């Protein structure tokens, strides 16, 4: 049974601080999970990709810490490696990140305590919104008291981000000492994790159709438009998926 949503009127400020810290600690402990370990493995693979494309350790860690969402990081890394201009790269990253906006809009009302939660607290929480954290939060936060949801999520996101940040830096330093076969496998972890996560999280036929279209069109645009392959794959693949699924639904009605 879910705990009541209403805030406790008997809690004094000192108790509220202690309670917040406890919920953050619980969130940090919950970060020790299979999804978090899979995400860490994917970022270890990204560290190998970043090193292969010529990014420095500082650049790799900056992208990991500030951008955080792995697909957007991979898109930006690909833009750097292909010599894409600033504006096309910005558009490509924006298209890869726009999916996070509805996810954030769905999560914020869940963690917000009306009349108490500050905007800056929600902004901090929004930084950790990515597929792994969002799926975990939407599944588990409704069972927590409303006042504990925000600190729990921030604790969870901070722990996952901090651990992944450290492991990415360590992997960047050690990847050149690994056998070529192992280093190649780590690099492949990133696209495999990306594809499997999106496919598993997809609930609509249009989502899966877009992924199939992207897999088919990606190599074609890479060969003929190598500087804009990601941008055109996303635009054309998404448009085709939308049109095909819309036509299919009309045929069923």
C-alpha positions in Angstrom: 0.0 0.0 0.0 1.3 3.4 -0.9 2.1 5.9 1.8 -0.1 9.0 2.1 0.9 11.9 -0.1 0.2 14.7 2.3 3.1 16.3 4.2 3.4 15.8 7.9 2.3 18.8 9.9 4.3 17.7 13.0 7.7 17.6 11.4 10.1 20.3 12.7 12.9 21.8 10.6 15.6 19.7 12.3 13.7 16.5 11.7 13.0 17.5 8.1 16.8 17.8 7.5 17.5 14.4 9.0 14.6 12.8 7.1 15.9 14.3 3.8 19.4 12.9 4.5 18.0 9.5 5.3 15.9 9.4 2.1 19.0 10.5 0.1 21.0 7.7 1.7 18.2 5.2 0.9 18.3 6.4 -2.7 22.1 6.0 -2.9 21.8 2.4 -1.5 19.1 1.7 -4.1 21.6 2.7 -6.8 23.4 -0.6 -6.3 21.2 -2.4 -8.8 21.4 -4.4 -12.1 20.3 -1.4 -14.3 22.9 0.8 -12.8 25.6 -1.8 -13.4 24.5 -2.2 -17.0 24.7 1.6 -17.4 28.2 1.6 -15.9 29.3 -1.1 -18.3 27.9 1.0 -21.2 29.9 4.0 -20.1 33.0 1.9 -19.8 32.4 1.1 -23.4 31.9 4.8 -24.2 35.3 5.5 -22.6 36.9 3.3 -25.2 34.9 5.0 -27.9 35.9 8.4 -26.7 39.6 7.5 -26.6 39.4 6.0 -30.1 37.8 9.2 -31.5 40.6 11.4 -29.9 38.7 13.0 -27.0 40.9 13.9 -24.0 40.2 12.6 -20.5 38.9 16.0 -19.4 36.5 16.2 -22.4 35.3 12.7 -21.8 34.6 13.3 -18.1 33.0 16.8 -18.8 30.6 15.2 -21.3 29.8 12.4 -18.8 29.1 14.7 -15.9 27.4 17.6 -17.6 25.4 15.9 -20.4 24.9 12.6 -18.6 22.4 11.0 -21.0 24.4 8.4 -22.9 22.7 8.7 -26.4 23.3 12.4 -26.5 26.9 11.9 -25.5 27.4 9.3 -28.2 25.7 11.7 -30.8 28.0 14.5 -29.8 31.1 12.3 -29.9 30.1 11.1 -33.3 29.7 14.7 -34.4 33.2 15.5 -33.2 34.8 12.5 -34.9 33.1 13.2 -38.2 34.0 16.9 -38.3 30.3 18.0 -38.2 29.8 21.7 -37.9 28.6 23.4 -34.7 25.0 24.0 -35.8 24.3 20.5 -37.3 25.9 19.0 -34.2 23.7 21.1 -31.9 20.6 20.1 -33.9 21.5 16.4 -33.8 22.1 16.5 -30.0 18.8 18.4 -29.5 16.9 15.8 -31.5 18.6 13.0 -29.4 17.7 14.8 -26.2 14.2 16.0 -26.9 12.8 12.7 -25.6 13.9 13.7 -22.1 11.5 16.6 -22.0 8.3 14.5 -21.7 10.1 12.2 -19.4 11.0 15.1 -17.1 7.4 16.5 -17.3 6.0 13.2 -16.2 8.5 12.8 -13.3 8.4 16.3 -11.8 4.8 16.2 -10.6 5.6 12.8 -8.9 8.5 14.2 -6.8 7.1 17.7 -6.2 5.5 18.6 -2.8 3.0 21.4 -3.5 3.9 24.6 -1.7 7.2 23.2 -0.4 9.5 22.1 -3.2 11.7 24.8 -4.6 12.4 25.2 -8.4 16.2 24.8 -7.9 15.5 21.4 -6.3 13.5 20.3 -9.3 16.3 21.6 -11.6 18.8 19.4 -9.8 16.6 16.4 -10.0 16.0 17.0 -13.7 19.7 16.6 -14.5 19.5 13.0 -13.5 16.6 12.2 -15.8 17.7 9.5 -18.3 16.3 6.2 -19.3 17.7 4.2 -16.4 16.9 6.6 -13.6 13.5 7.5 -15.1 12.3 3.9 -15.4 13.4 3.1 -11.9 11.8 6.2 -10.5 8.4 5.8 -12.2 8.3 2.2 -11.0 9.3 2.7 -7.4 8.7 6.3 -6.3 4.8 6.0 -6.1 5.3 3.6 -3.2 7.2 6.2 -1.2 5.9 9.0 0.9 5.7 12.2 -1.2 8.2 14.1 1.0 10.7 11.3 0.5 10.5 11.0 -3.3 12.6 14.0 -4.3 15.6 13.3 -1.9 15.4 9.6 -2.7 15.6 10.3 -6.5 18.4 12.8 -6.0 20.3 10.3 -3.9 19.8 7.6 -6.5 20.8 9.9 -9.4 23.9 11.3 -7.6 25.2 7.9 -6.6 24.8 6.4 -10.1 26.3 9.5 -11.7 29.2 9.6 -9.3 30.1 6.0 -9.7 29.7 6.1 -13.5 31.9 9.2 -13.6 34.7 7.5 -11.8 34.5 4.3 -13.7 34.5 6.2 -17.0 37.7 8.0 -16.1 39.3 4.7 -14.9 38.3 2.9 -18.1 39.6 5.8 -20.2 43.0 5.4 -18.6 43.1 1.6 -18.7 41.5 0.8 -22.1 44.7 1.1 -24.0 46.2 -1.7 -21.8 43.4 -4.1 -22.6 43.6 -6.7 -25.3 42.2 -5.5 -28.6 39.4 -8.0 -28.4 38.3 -6.8 -25.0 38.6 -3.1 -25.9 36.5 -3.7 -29.0 33.8 -5.5 -27.0 33.7 -2.6 -24.5 33.2 -0.2 -27.4 30.3 -2.3 -28.7 28.6 -2.2 -25.3 27.5 1.4 -25.9 25.4 0.9 -29.0 24.1 -2.5 -27.8 23.0 -1.0 -24.5 21.5 2.0 -26.3 19.5 -0.2 -28.7 18.4 -2.8 -26.1 17.3 -0.1 -23.6 15.3 1.8 -26.2 13.7 -1.4 -27.5 12.8 -2.6 -24.0 11.3 0.8 -23.0 9.3 1.2 -26.2 5.6 0.9 -25.7 4.3 2.1 -29.0 4.6 0.5 -32.4 5.9 3.8 -33.8 8.9 3.7 -31.4 10.0 0.3 -32.6 9.3 1.2 -36.2 11.6 4.2 -35.8 14.4 2.1 -34.5 14.1 -0.4 -37.4 14.1 2.5 -39.9 17.1 4.0 -38.2 19.1 0.7 -38.3 18.3 0.4 -42.0 19.0 4.0 -43.0 22.0 4.7 -40.8 24.6 2.8 -42.9 23.2 4.3 -46.1 23.5 7.9 -44.9 26.9 7.1 -43.3 28.2 6.2 -46.8 26.6 9.0 -48.8 26.3 11.8 -46.2 28.9 11.0 -43.5 28.8 14.5 -42.0 25.1 14.6 -41.6 24.3 10.9 -41.3 22.9 11.0 -37.7 20.7 14.0 -38.4 19.2 12.7 -41.6 18.8 9.2 -40.2 16.8 10.6 -37.3 14.7 12.9 -39.4 13.9 10.5 -42.2 13.6 7.4 -40.1 11.3 9.1 -37.6 9.1 10.5 -40.4 8.9 7.2 -42.1 8.0 5.4 -38.9 5.3 8.0 -38.1 3.8 7.8 -41.6 3.8 3.9 -41.7 2.2 3.4 -38.3 -0.4 6.1 -39.0 -1.3 4.5 -42.3 -1.4 1.1 -40.6 -3.8 2.3 -37.8 -6.1 3.8 -40.4 -6.2 0.5 -42.2 -7.3 -1.2 -39.0 -10.0 1.3 -38.2 
